[in-house]
Amino acid sequence: ICSSGFYRTTSGTCQVCPVGTYQPSNEQSSCISCPSGTTTNQVASTSQAQCVAVCSAGSFYNTQGFCQICGVGTYQPSTGQTSCISCPSGTITLQTGSTSSTQCV
């Protein structure tokens, strides 16, 4: 049985629902995409309630699954990430929410 969070492929195998999708029911043939502008933080999501806002550049998903602004000394150029990137040794950003290594001075 393919449980919730998974779907059955045409070849009959169970596959995990990828990030950005969910499946609340057993034995389904596909996963359901999150609404526009939202995604899941992990694979095998089972509810639309697990679809959260896509974290913008300059922020990341914290361990509670919420968007958190990158702190001073870090940056994140991409959306939907789970951490920020530390500035090179000896440099720091001058503000929170930095989106580029060029902001490390």
Gaussian input, Z-matrix of N, CA and C with variables (Angstrom, degrees):
# hf/3-21g

backbone

0 1
 N
 C     1     B1
 C     2     B2     1     A1
 N     3     B3     2     A2     1     D1
 C     4     B4     3     A3     2     D2
 C     5     B5     4     A4     3     D3
 N     6     B6     5     A5     4     D4
 C     7     B7     6     A6     5     D5
 C     8     B8     7     A7     6     D6
 N     9     B9     8     A8     7     D7
 C    10    B10     9     A9     8     D8
 C    11    B11    10    A10     9     D9
 N    12    B12    11    A11    10    D10
 C    13    B13    12    A12    11    D11
 C    14    B14    13    A13    12    D12
 N    15    B15    14    A14    13    D13
 C    16    B16    15    A15    14    D14
 C    17    B17    16    A16    15    D15
 N    18    B18    17    A17    16    D16
 C    19    B19    18    A18    17    D17
 C    20    B20    19    A19    18    D18
 N    21    B21    20    A20    19    D19
 C    22    B22    21    A21    20    D20
 C    23    B23    22    A22    21    D21
 N    24    B24    23    A23    22    D22
 C    25    B25    24    A24    23    D23
 C    26    B26    25    A25    24    D24
 N    27    B27    26    A26    25    D25
 C    28    B28    27    A27    26    D26
 C    29    B29    28    A28    27    D27
 N    30    B30    29    A29    28    D28
 C    31    B31    30    A30    29    D29
 C    32    B32    31    A31    30    D30
 N    33    B33    32    A32    31    D31
 C    34    B34    33    A33    32    D32
 C    35    B35    34    A34    33    D33
 N    36    B36    35    A35    34    D34
 C    37    B37    36    A36    35    D35
 C    38    B38    37    A37    36    D36
 N    39    B39    38    A38    37    D37
 C    40    B40    39    A39    38    D38
 C    41    B41    40    A40    39    D39
 N    42    B42    41    A41    40    D40
 C    43    B43    42    A42    41    D41
 C    44    B44    43    A43    42    D42
 N    45    B45    44    A44    43    D43
 C    46    B46    45    A45    44    D44
 C    47    B47    46    A46    45    D45
 N    48    B48    47    A47    46    D46
 C    49    B49    48    A48    47    D47
 C    50    B50    49    A49    48    D48
 N    51    B51    50    A50    49    D49
 C    52    B52    51    A51    50    D50
 C    53    B53    52    A52    51    D51
 N    54    B54    53    A53    52    D52
 C    55    B55    54    A54    53    D53
 C    56    B56    55    A55    54    D54
 N    57    B57    56    A56    55    D55
 C    58    B58    57    A57    56    D56
 C    59    B59    58    A58    57    D57
 N    60    B60    59    A59    58    D58
 C    61    B61    60    A60    59    D59
 C    62    B62    61    A61    60    D60
 N    63    B63    62    A62    61    D61
 C    64    B64    63    A63    62    D62
 C    65    B65    64    A64    63    D63
 N    66    B66    65    A65    64    D64
 C    67    B67    66    A66    65    D65
 C    68    B68    67    A67    66    D66
 N    69    B69    68    A68    67    D67
 C    70    B70    69    A69    68    D68
 C    71    B71    70    A70    69    D69
 N    72    B72    71    A71    70    D70
 C    73    B73    72    A72    71    D71
 C    74    B74    73    A73    72    D72
 N    75    B75    74    A74    73    D73
 C    76    B76    75    A75    74    D74
 C    77    B77    76    A76    75    D75
 N    78    B78    77    A77    76    D76
 C    79    B79    78    A78    77    D77
 C    80    B80    79    A79    78    D78
 N    81    B81    80    A80    79    D79
 C    82    B82    81    A81    80    D80
 C    83    B83    82    A82    81    D81
 N    84    B84    83    A83    82    D82
 C    85    B85    84    A84    83    D83
 C    86    B86    85    A85    84    D84
 N    87    B87    86    A86    85    D85
 C    88    B88    87    A87    86    D86
 C    89    B89    88    A88    87    D87
 N    90    B90    89    A89    88    D88
 C    91    B91    90    A90    89    D89
 C    92    B92    91    A91    90    D90
 N    93    B93    92    A92    91    D91
 C    94    B94    93    A93    92    D92
 C    95    B95    94    A94    93    D93
 N    96    B96    95    A95    94    D94
 C    97    B97    96    A96    95    D95
 C    98    B98    97    A97    96    D96
 N    99    B99    98    A98    97    D97
 C   100   B100    99    A99    98    D98
 C   101   B101   100   A100    99    D99
 N   102   B102   101   A101   100   D100
 C   103   B103   102   A102   101   D101
 C   104   B104   103   A103   102   D102
 N   105   B105   104   A104   103   D103
 C   106   B106   105   A105   104   D104
 C   107   B107   106   A106   105   D105
 N   108   B108   107   A107   106   D106
 C   109   B109   108   A108   107   D107
 C   110   B110   109   A109   108   D108
 N   111   B111   110   A110   109   D109
 C   112   B112   111   A111   110   D110
 C   113   B113   112   A112   111   D111
 N   114   B114   113   A113   112   D112
 C   115   B115   114   A114   113   D113
 C   116   B116   115   A115   114   D114
 N   117   B117   116   A116   115   D115
 C   118   B118   117   A117   116   D116
 C   119   B119   118   A118   117   D117
 N   120   B120   119   A119   118   D118
 C   121   B121   120   A120   119   D119
 C   122   B122   121   A121   120   D120
 N   123   B123   122   A122   121   D121
 C   124   B124   123   A123   122   D122
 C   125   B125   124   A124   123   D123
 N   126   B126   125   A125   124   D124
 C   127   B127   126   A126   125   D125
 C   128   B128   127   A127   126   D126
 N   129   B129   128   A128   127   D127
 C   130   B130   129   A129   128   D128
 C   131   B131   130   A130   129   D129
 N   132   B132   131   A131   130   D130
 C   133   B133   132   A132   131   D131
 C   134   B134   133   A133   132   D132
 N   135   B135   134   A134   133   D133
 C   136   B136   135   A135   134   D134
 C   137   B137   136   A136   135   D135
 N   138   B138   137   A137   136   D136
 C   139   B139   138   A138   137   D137
 C   140   B140   139   A139   138   D138
 N   141   B141   140   A140   139   D139
 C   142   B142   141   A141   140   D140
 C   143   B143   142   A142   141   D141
 N   144   B144   143   A143   142   D142
 C   145   B145   144   A144   143   D143
 C   146   B146   145   A145   144   D144
 N   147   B147   146   A146   145   D145
 C   148   B148   147   A147   146   D146
 C   149   B149   148   A148   147   D147
 N   150   B150   149   A149   148   D148
 C   151   B151   150   A150   149   D149
 C   152   B152   151   A151   150   D150
 N   153   B153   152   A152   151   D151
 C   154   B154   153   A153   152   D152
 C   155   B155   154   A154   153   D153
 N   156   B156   155   A155   154   D154
 C   157   B157   156   A156   155   D155
 C   158   B158   157   A157   156   D156
 N   159   B159   158   A158   157   D157
 C   160   B160   159   A159   158   D158
 C   161   B161   160   A160   159   D159
 N   162   B162   161   A161   160   D160
 C   163   B163   162   A162   161   D161
 C   164   B164   163   A163   162   D162
 N   165   B165   164   A164   163   D163
 C   166   B166   165   A165   164   D164
 C   167   B167   166   A166   165   D165
 N   168   B168   167   A167   166   D166
 C   169   B169   168   A168   167   D167
 C   170   B170   169   A169   168   D168
 N   171   B171   170   A170   169   D169
 C   172   B172   171   A171   170   D170
 C   173   B173   172   A172   171   D171
 N   174   B174   173   A173   172   D172
 C   175   B175   174   A174   173   D173
 C   176   B176   175   A175   174   D174
 N   177   B177   176   A176   175   D175
 C   178   B178   177   A177   176   D176
 C   179   B179   178   A178   177   D177
 N   180   B180   179   A179   178   D178
 C   181   B181   180   A180   179   D179
 C   182   B182   181   A181   180   D180
 N   183   B183   182   A182   181   D181
 C   184   B184   183   A183   182   D182
 C   185   B185   184   A184   183   D183
 N   186   B186   185   A185   184   D184
 C   187   B187   186   A186   185   D185
 C   188   B188   187   A187   186   D186
 N   189   B189   188   A188   187   D187
 C   190   B190   189   A189   188   D188
 C   191   B191   190   A190   189   D189
 N   192   B192   191   A191   190   D190
 C   193   B193   192   A192   191   D191
 C   194   B194   193   A193   192   D192
 N   195   B195   194   A194   193   D193
 C   196   B196   195   A195   194   D194
 C   197   B197   196   A196   195   D195
 N   198   B198   197   A197   196   D196
 C   199   B199   198   A198   197   D197
 C   200   B200   199   A199   198   D198
 N   201   B201   200   A200   199   D199
 C   202   B202   201   A201   200   D200
 C   203   B203   202   A202   201   D201
 N   204   B204   203   A203   202   D202
 C   205   B205   204   A204   203   D203
 C   206   B206   205   A205   204   D204
 N   207   B207   206   A206   205   D205
 C   208   B208   207   A207   206   D206
 C   209   B209   208   A208   207   D207
 N   210   B210   209   A209   208   D208
 C   211   B211   210   A210   209   D209
 C   212   B212   211   A211   210   D210
 N   213   B213   212   A212   211   D211
 C   214   B214   213   A213   212   D212
 C   215   B215   214   A214   213   D213
 N   216   B216   215   A215   214   D214
 C   217   B217   216   A216   215   D215
 C   218   B218   217   A217   216   D216
 N   219   B219   218   A218   217   D217
 C   220   B220   219   A219   218   D218
 C   221   B221   220   A220   219   D219
 N   222   B222   221   A221   220   D220
 C   223   B223   222   A222   221   D221
 C   224   B224   223   A223   222   D222
 N   225   B225   224   A224   223   D223
 C   226   B226   225   A225   224   D224
 C   227   B227   226   A226   225   D225
 N   228   B228   227   A227   226   D226
 C   229   B229   228   A228   227   D227
 C   230   B230   229   A229   228   D228
 N   231   B231   230   A230   229   D229
 C   232   B232   231   A231   230   D230
 C   233   B233   232   A232   231   D231
 N   234   B234   233   A233   232   D232
 C   235   B235   234   A234   233   D233
 C   236   B236   235   A235   234   D234
 N   237   B237   236   A236   235   D235
 C   238   B238   237   A237   236   D236
 C   239   B239   238   A238   237   D237
 N   240   B240   239   A239   238   D238
 C   241   B241   240   A240   239   D239
 C   242   B242   241   A241   240   D240
 N   243   B243   242   A242   241   D241
 C   244   B244   243   A243   242   D242
 C   245   B245   244   A244   243   D243
 N   246   B246   245   A245   244   D244
 C   247   B247   246   A246   245   D245
 C   248   B248   247   A247   246   D246
 N   249   B249   248   A248   247   D247
 C   250   B250   249   A249   248   D248
 C   251   B251   250   A250   249   D249
 N   252   B252   251   A251   250   D250
 C   253   B253   252   A252   251   D251
 C   254   B254   253   A253   252   D252
 N   255   B255   254   A254   253   D253
 C   256   B256   255   A255   254   D254
 C   257   B257   256   A256   255   D255
 N   258   B258   257   A257   256   D256
 C   259   B259   258   A258   257   D257
 C   260   B260   259   A259   258   D258
 N   261   B261   260   A260   259   D259
 C   262   B262   261   A261   260   D260
 C   263   B263   262   A262   261   D261
 N   264   B264   263   A263   262   D262
 C   265   B265   264   A264   263   D263
 C   266   B266   265   A265   264   D264
 N   267   B267   266   A266   265   D265
 C   268   B268   267   A267   266   D266
 C   269   B269   268   A268   267   D267
 N   270   B270   269   A269   268   D268
 C   271   B271   270   A270   269   D269
 C   272   B272   271   A271   270   D270
 N   273   B273   272   A272   271   D271
 C   274   B274   273   A273   272   D272
 C   275   B275   274   A274   273   D273
 N   276   B276   275   A275   274   D274
 C   277   B277   276   A276   275   D275
 C   278   B278   277   A277   276   D276
 N   279   B279   278   A278   277   D277
 C   280   B280   279   A279   278   D278
 C   281   B281   280   A280   279   D279
 N   282   B282   281   A281   280   D280
 C   283   B283   282   A282   281   D281
 C   284   B284   283   A283   282   D282
 N   285   B285   284   A284   283   D283
 C   286   B286   285   A285   284   D284
 C   287   B287   286   A286   285   D285
 N   288   B288   287   A287   286   D286
 C   289   B289   288   A288   287   D287
 C   290   B290   289   A289   288   D288
 N   291   B291   290   A290   289   D289
 C   292   B292   291   A291   290   D290
 C   293   B293   292   A292   291   D291
 N   294   B294   293   A293   292   D292
 C   295   B295   294   A294   293   D293
 C   296   B296   295   A295   294   D294
 N   297   B297   296   A296   295   D295
 C   298   B298   297   A297   296   D296
 C   299   B299   298   A298   297   D297
 N   300   B300   299   A299   298   D298
 C   301   B301   300   A300   299   D299
 C   302   B302   301   A301   300   D300
 N   303   B303   302   A302   301   D301
 C   304   B304   303   A303   302   D302
 C   305   B305   304   A304   303   D303
 N   306   B306   305   A305   304   D304
 C   307   B307   306   A306   305   D305
 C   308   B308   307   A307   306   D306
 N   309   B309   308   A308   307   D307
 C   310   B310   309   A309   308   D308
 C   311   B311   310   A310   309   D309
 N   312   B312   311   A311   310   D310
 C   313   B313   312   A312   311   D311
 C   314   B314   313   A313   312   D312

   B1=1.4647
   B2=1.5259
   B3=1.3079
   B4=1.4613
   B5=1.5289
   B6=1.2990
   B7=1.4644
   B8=1.5248
   B9=1.3195
   B10=1.4576
   B11=1.5290
   B12=1.3315
   B13=1.4615
   B14=1.5181
   B15=1.3394
   B16=1.4659
   B17=1.5226
   B18=1.3302
   B19=1.4607
   B20=1.5208
   B21=1.3189
   B22=1.4621
   B23=1.5276
   B24=1.3226
   B25=1.4625
   B26=1.5238
   B27=1.3230
   B28=1.4661
   B29=1.5219
   B30=1.3356
   B31=1.4684
   B32=1.5281
   B33=1.3476
   B34=1.4592
   B35=1.5121
   B36=1.3239
   B37=1.4646
   B38=1.5257
   B39=1.3178
   B40=1.4617
   B41=1.5262
   B42=1.3160
   B43=1.4574
   B44=1.5196
   B45=1.3257
   B46=1.4576
   B47=1.5310
   B48=1.3232
   B49=1.4604
   B50=1.5277
   B51=1.3320
   B52=1.4660
   B53=1.5288
   B54=1.3215
   B55=1.4612
   B56=1.5268
   B57=1.3246
   B58=1.4607
   B59=1.5117
   B60=1.3566
   B61=1.4604
   B62=1.5228
   B63=1.3354
   B64=1.4648
   B65=1.5227
   B66=1.3167
   B67=1.4644
   B68=1.5253
   B69=1.3461
   B70=1.4617
   B71=1.5315
   B72=1.3218
   B73=1.4687
   B74=1.5229
   B75=1.3311
   B76=1.4624
   B77=1.5247
   B78=1.3304
   B79=1.4721
   B80=1.5296
   B81=1.3251
   B82=1.4579
   B83=1.5245
   B84=1.3353
   B85=1.4641
   B86=1.5253
   B87=1.3319
   B88=1.4641
   B89=1.5220
   B90=1.3223
   B91=1.4647
   B92=1.5264
   B93=1.3041
   B94=1.4592
   B95=1.5228
   B96=1.3250
   B97=1.4633
   B98=1.5213
   B99=1.3259
   B100=1.4641
   B101=1.5289
   B102=1.3315
   B103=1.4714
   B104=1.5315
   B105=1.3023
   B106=1.4612
   B107=1.5278
   B108=1.3244
   B109=1.4588
   B110=1.5074
   B111=1.3395
   B112=1.4615
   B113=1.5226
   B114=1.3216
   B115=1.4567
   B116=1.5187
   B117=1.3096
   B118=1.4629
   B119=1.5204
   B120=1.3208
   B121=1.4610
   B122=1.5124
   B123=1.3200
   B124=1.4612
   B125=1.5195
   B126=1.3248
   B127=1.4588
   B128=1.5272
   B129=1.3156
   B130=1.4716
   B131=1.5241
   B132=1.3199
   B133=1.4622
   B134=1.5228
   B135=1.3345
   B136=1.4604
   B137=1.5278
   B138=1.3345
   B139=1.4548
   B140=1.5204
   B141=1.3334
   B142=1.4612
   B143=1.5224
   B144=1.3248
   B145=1.4635
   B146=1.5265
   B147=1.3346
   B148=1.4646
   B149=1.5292
   B150=1.3289
   B151=1.4615
   B152=1.5288
   B153=1.3083
   B154=1.4653
   B155=1.5235
   B156=1.3129
   B157=1.4612
   B158=1.5221
   B159=1.3184
   B160=1.4605
   B161=1.5217
   B162=1.3247
   B163=1.4649
   B164=1.5264
   B165=1.2980
   B166=1.4580
   B167=1.5252
   B168=1.3243
   B169=1.4590
   B170=1.5282
   B171=1.3291
   B172=1.4633
   B173=1.5099
   B174=1.3475
   B175=1.4581
   B176=1.5229
   B177=1.3392
   B178=1.4624
   B179=1.5174
   B180=1.3469
   B181=1.4597
   B182=1.5200
   B183=1.3396
   B184=1.4644
   B185=1.5284
   B186=1.3252
   B187=1.4671
   B188=1.5263
   B189=1.3333
   B190=1.4619
   B191=1.5289
   B192=1.3510
   B193=1.4564
   B194=1.5102
   B195=1.3245
   B196=1.4562
   B197=1.5214
   B198=1.3253
   B199=1.4585
   B200=1.5242
   B201=1.3169
   B202=1.4594
   B203=1.5258
   B204=1.3225
   B205=1.4612
   B206=1.5281
   B207=1.3296
   B208=1.4690
   B209=1.5273
   B210=1.3102
   B211=1.4584
   B212=1.5196
   B213=1.3250
   B214=1.4621
   B215=1.5278
   B216=1.3167
   B217=1.4622
   B218=1.5173
   B219=1.3506
   B220=1.4633
   B221=1.5247
   B222=1.3288
   B223=1.4652
   B224=1.5227
   B225=1.3249
   B226=1.4629
   B227=1.5280
   B228=1.3485
   B229=1.4666
   B230=1.5279
   B231=1.3165
   B232=1.4686
   B233=1.5266
   B234=1.3273
   B235=1.4603
   B236=1.5247
   B237=1.3317
   B238=1.4583
   B239=1.5176
   B240=1.3093
   B241=1.4638
   B242=1.5336
   B243=1.3366
   B244=1.4671
   B245=1.5215
   B246=1.3227
   B247=1.4639
   B248=1.5189
   B249=1.3270
   B250=1.4612
   B251=1.5238
   B252=1.3041
   B253=1.4618
   B254=1.5226
   B255=1.3151
   B256=1.4641
   B257=1.5221
   B258=1.3185
   B259=1.4616
   B260=1.5252
   B261=1.3391
   B262=1.4671
   B263=1.5289
   B264=1.3133
   B265=1.4649
   B266=1.5279
   B267=1.3166
   B268=1.4548
   B269=1.5133
   B270=1.3456
   B271=1.4642
   B272=1.5247
   B273=1.3244
   B274=1.4622
   B275=1.5264
   B276=1.3140
   B277=1.4634
   B278=1.5198
   B279=1.3052
   B280=1.4596
   B281=1.5215
   B282=1.3367
   B283=1.4612
   B284=1.5187
   B285=1.3105
   B286=1.4633
   B287=1.5242
   B288=1.3239
   B289=1.4568
   B290=1.5161
   B291=1.3254
   B292=1.4659
   B293=1.5260
   B294=1.3275
   B295=1.4606
   B296=1.5233
   B297=1.3317
   B298=1.4600
   B299=1.5183
   B300=1.3302
   B301=1.4669
   B302=1.5228
   B303=1.3335
   B304=1.4668
   B305=1.5281
   B306=1.3392
   B307=1.4633
   B308=1.5273
   B309=1.3356
   B310=1.4624
   B311=1.5230
   B312=1.3196
   B313=1.4777
   B314=1.5136
   A1=109.09
   A2=116.52
   A3=121.30
   A4=107.15
   A5=116.23
   A6=120.77
   A7=111.19
   A8=116.11
   A9=120.83
   A10=108.51
   A11=115.85
   A12=120.84
   A13=112.92
   A14=115.84
   A15=122.15
   A16=108.94
   A17=116.63
   A18=121.44
   A19=108.97
   A20=116.20
   A21=121.60
   A22=109.34
   A23=116.14
   A24=121.41
   A25=109.96
   A26=116.29
   A27=120.49
   A28=111.31
   A29=117.09
   A30=119.76
   A31=111.99
   A32=116.53
   A33=120.28
   A34=116.53
   A35=117.49
   A36=119.52
   A37=110.37
   A38=115.94
   A39=121.34
   A40=109.07
   A41=115.80
   A42=121.70
   A43=108.90
   A44=115.70
   A45=121.39
   A46=109.69
   A47=116.83
   A48=120.26
   A49=108.26
   A50=117.74
   A51=119.53
   A52=112.28
   A53=115.45
   A54=121.70
   A55=108.33
   A56=116.58
   A57=121.69
   A58=113.73
   A59=116.19
   A60=121.13
   A61=109.81
   A62=115.60
   A63=121.47
   A64=108.64
   A65=116.41
   A66=121.51
   A67=108.47
   A68=117.60
   A69=120.78
   A70=114.51
   A71=118.16
   A72=120.94
   A73=112.15
   A74=115.20
   A75=121.72
   A76=110.42
   A77=115.55
   A78=123.15
   A79=114.22
   A80=116.97
   A81=120.78
   A82=110.19
   A83=116.79
   A84=121.24
   A85=113.38
   A86=117.18
   A87=120.11
   A88=109.30
   A89=115.07
   A90=121.65
   A91=107.78
   A92=116.93
   A93=123.31
   A94=108.06
   A95=116.80
   A96=120.60
   A97=110.68
   A98=115.93
   A99=120.76
   A100=109.23
   A101=116.78
   A102=119.76
   A103=111.22
   A104=116.30
   A105=122.43
   A106=111.15
   A107=116.50
   A108=121.88
   A109=114.03
   A110=116.54
   A111=119.94
   A112=109.87
   A113=115.71
   A114=122.43
   A115=108.39
   A116=116.28
   A117=120.66
   A118=108.29
   A119=116.73
   A120=121.24
   A121=112.24
   A122=116.86
   A123=119.98
   A124=109.81
   A125=115.87
   A126=121.37
   A127=108.95
   A128=116.96
   A129=124.15
   A130=113.73
   A131=117.56
   A132=119.97
   A133=109.73
   A134=115.47
   A135=120.81
   A136=113.97
   A137=118.27
   A138=120.29
   A139=111.15
   A140=116.56
   A141=120.04
   A142=110.50
   A143=117.62
   A144=121.12
   A145=111.40
   A146=117.25
   A147=121.11
   A148=111.99
   A149=117.45
   A150=121.64
   A151=108.13
   A152=116.07
   A153=121.86
   A154=108.97
   A155=116.25
   A156=120.92
   A157=110.27
   A158=116.01
   A159=120.63
   A160=107.76
   A161=116.43
   A162=119.93
   A163=108.98
   A164=115.77
   A165=121.23
   A166=110.85
   A167=115.67
   A168=120.48
   A169=107.75
   A170=116.37
   A171=120.86
   A172=112.51
   A173=116.30
   A174=120.73
   A175=109.36
   A176=115.83
   A177=121.05
   A178=109.06
   A179=116.00
   A180=121.24
   A181=108.47
   A182=117.48
   A183=119.58
   A184=109.25
   A185=116.67
   A186=120.60
   A187=112.30
   A188=118.36
   A189=121.46
   A190=111.91
   A191=116.92
   A192=120.52
   A193=114.92
   A194=117.55
   A195=121.44
   A196=110.03
   A197=116.59
   A198=120.50
   A199=109.90
   A200=115.04
   A201=121.78
   A202=107.70
   A203=116.80
   A204=122.38
   A205=109.72
   A206=117.07
   A207=120.82
   A208=109.26
   A209=115.90
   A210=121.54
   A211=112.33
   A212=115.30
   A213=121.66
   A214=108.37
   A215=116.63
   A216=121.45
   A217=113.94
   A218=116.51
   A219=120.94
   A220=109.64
   A221=115.75
   A222=121.91
   A223=109.09
   A224=116.69
   A225=121.27
   A226=108.19
   A227=117.25
   A228=119.94
   A229=114.55
   A230=118.05
   A231=121.02
   A232=112.08
   A233=115.87
   A234=120.97
   A235=109.91
   A236=116.29
   A237=121.85
   A238=116.18
   A239=117.87
   A240=121.12
   A241=111.59
   A242=116.51
   A243=121.49
   A244=112.90
   A245=117.68
   A246=120.92
   A247=108.80
   A248=115.06
   A249=121.30
   A250=107.86
   A251=116.71
   A252=123.39
   A253=108.19
   A254=116.51
   A255=120.57
   A256=110.36
   A257=115.55
   A258=120.60
   A259=109.55
   A260=116.80
   A261=119.30
   A262=110.88
   A263=115.11
   A264=121.27
   A265=111.05
   A266=115.58
   A267=121.11
   A268=114.43
   A269=117.28
   A270=120.08
   A271=109.47
   A272=115.30
   A273=121.15
   A274=108.72
   A275=117.12
   A276=119.81
   A277=107.70
   A278=116.05
   A279=120.35
   A280=112.40
   A281=116.62
   A282=120.12
   A283=109.91
   A284=116.35
   A285=121.09
   A286=109.16
   A287=116.21
   A288=120.95
   A289=114.82
   A290=117.49
   A291=120.40
   A292=110.66
   A293=115.59
   A294=121.35
   A295=113.79
   A296=118.52
   A297=120.24
   A298=111.22
   A299=115.86
   A300=120.40
   A301=110.87
   A302=117.37
   A303=119.39
   A304=111.33
   A305=116.86
   A306=120.49
   A307=111.70
   A308=117.03
   A309=121.73
   A310=107.77
   A311=116.54
   A312=120.85
   A313=111.08
   D1=130.35
   D2=172.64
   D3=-84.70
   D4=113.86
   D5=-176.16
   D6=-81.21
   D7=175.14
   D8=176.92
   D9=-56.93
   D10=146.82
   D11=-175.44
   D12=88.69
   D13=-4.70
   D14=179.40
   D15=-131.56
   D16=167.73
   D17=173.49
   D18=-140.70
   D19=158.51
   D20=179.63
   D21=-96.10
   D22=126.29
   D23=179.00
   D24=-76.77
   D25=168.92
   D26=178.61
   D27=-64.28
   D28=-22.84
   D29=177.55
   D30=-86.48
   D31=-1.38
   D32=174.16
   D33=95.07
   D34=1.72
   D35=179.38
   D36=-91.62
   D37=154.99
   D38=176.09
   D39=-88.60
   D40=131.46
   D41=177.35
   D42=-123.58
   D43=144.32
   D44=179.76
   D45=-71.50
   D46=142.56
   D47=173.33
   D48=-69.35
   D49=126.86
   D50=-177.86
   D51=-72.86
   D52=168.69
   D53=175.43
   D54=-54.06
   D55=138.36
   D56=-179.34
   D57=93.59
   D58=0.18
   D59=179.31
   D60=-136.82
   D61=167.66
   D62=177.76
   D63=-152.22
   D64=163.26
   D65=174.95
   D66=-150.03
   D67=109.41
   D68=-177.20
   D69=-79.58
   D70=-14.86
   D71=-173.02
   D72=-112.73
   D73=158.97
   D74=174.46
   D75=-79.36
   D76=156.83
   D77=169.78
   D78=55.15
   D79=45.00
   D80=177.60
   D81=-101.32
   D82=158.46
   D83=-175.96
   D84=-94.01
   D85=-1.56
   D86=178.76
   D87=-160.59
   D88=169.38
   D89=173.60
   D90=-101.62
   D91=160.96
   D92=-178.54
   D93=-101.35
   D94=129.92
   D95=179.12
   D96=-72.54
   D97=143.18
   D98=173.87
   D99=-64.68
   D100=154.49
   D101=176.07
   D102=-58.01
   D103=156.10
   D104=-179.55
   D105=-52.29
   D106=135.11
   D107=178.41
   D108=84.34
   D109=2.52
   D110=178.69
   D111=-127.75
   D112=162.80
   D113=178.80
   D114=-154.01
   D115=169.31
   D116=171.20
   D117=-96.25
   D118=158.06
   D119=179.73
   D120=-88.46
   D121=-9.51
   D122=-174.32
   D123=-151.34
   D124=166.87
   D125=174.27
   D126=-77.10
   D127=166.92
   D128=175.08
   D129=64.98
   D130=31.01
   D131=177.41
   D132=-70.92
   D133=148.06
   D134=-172.48
   D135=-119.03
   D136=1.43
   D137=-175.33
   D138=-151.29
   D139=145.93
   D140=174.98
   D141=-61.63
   D142=-23.98
   D143=177.81
   D144=-61.98
   D145=-19.87
   D146=178.25
   D147=-83.31
   D148=-4.84
   D149=175.11
   D150=-81.46
   D151=121.14
   D152=-177.46
   D153=-124.10
   D154=164.63
   D155=179.79
   D156=-57.60
   D157=140.57
   D158=175.94
   D159=-70.26
   D160=124.77
   D161=178.88
   D162=-69.75
   D163=131.78
   D164=-177.72
   D165=-78.29
   D166=168.05
   D167=172.44
   D168=-55.72
   D169=143.72
   D170=-177.37
   D171=89.17
   D172=3.91
   D173=178.08
   D174=-146.14
   D175=175.04
   D176=-178.02
   D177=-153.11
   D178=163.73
   D179=173.13
   D180=-79.38
   D181=123.62
   D182=175.74
   D183=-82.94
   D184=-179.44
   D185=-174.43
   D186=-65.00
   D187=-18.66
   D188=176.26
   D189=-88.54
   D190=-1.58
   D191=178.15
   D192=85.36
   D193=15.65
   D194=178.54
   D195=-107.64
   D196=155.14
   D197=177.55
   D198=-72.84
   D199=134.07
   D200=178.29
   D201=-131.22
   D202=136.53
   D203=-179.62
   D204=-68.64
   D205=139.03
   D206=174.96
   D207=-62.68
   D208=136.22
   D209=-179.13
   D210=-77.74
   D211=171.75
   D212=175.16
   D213=-57.77
   D214=136.51
   D215=-179.81
   D216=91.72
   D217=0.82
   D218=179.05
   D219=-135.92
   D220=164.66
   D221=178.26
   D222=-151.49
   D223=163.44
   D224=175.53
   D225=-149.82
   D226=109.33
   D227=-177.69
   D228=-79.88
   D229=-14.96
   D230=-173.80
   D231=-109.37
   D232=160.14
   D233=175.64
   D234=-87.14
   D235=157.61
   D236=170.70
   D237=67.47
   D238=30.55
   D239=-176.93
   D240=-96.19
   D241=164.06
   D242=-177.76
   D243=-105.70
   D244=5.17
   D245=176.84
   D246=-161.40
   D247=167.54
   D248=172.33
   D249=-104.14
   D250=163.05
   D251=-177.84
   D252=-101.73
   D253=131.22
   D254=178.83
   D255=-72.51
   D256=143.48
   D257=174.30
   D258=-63.43
   D259=155.53
   D260=175.08
   D261=-57.18
   D262=153.29
   D263=-178.49
   D264=-51.54
   D265=133.64
   D266=177.94
   D267=85.72
   D268=0.79
   D269=177.78
   D270=-123.95
   D271=163.26
   D272=-178.37
   D273=-153.17
   D274=153.16
   D275=171.36
   D276=-83.61
   D277=153.74
   D278=-178.07
   D279=-92.56
   D280=-5.09
   D281=-179.42
   D282=-149.52
   D283=167.15
   D284=175.05
   D285=-81.13
   D286=162.50
   D287=175.40
   D288=76.22
   D289=22.85
   D290=-178.73
   D291=-69.20
   D292=147.81
   D293=-174.54
   D294=-119.65
   D295=1.45
   D296=-176.10
   D297=-149.72
   D298=147.78
   D299=176.34
   D300=-65.01
   D301=-19.82
   D302=178.09
   D303=-69.20
   D304=-13.64
   D305=176.68
   D306=-84.37
   D307=-4.75
   D308=174.98
   D309=-84.10
   D310=120.73
   D311=-176.91
   D312=-125.97

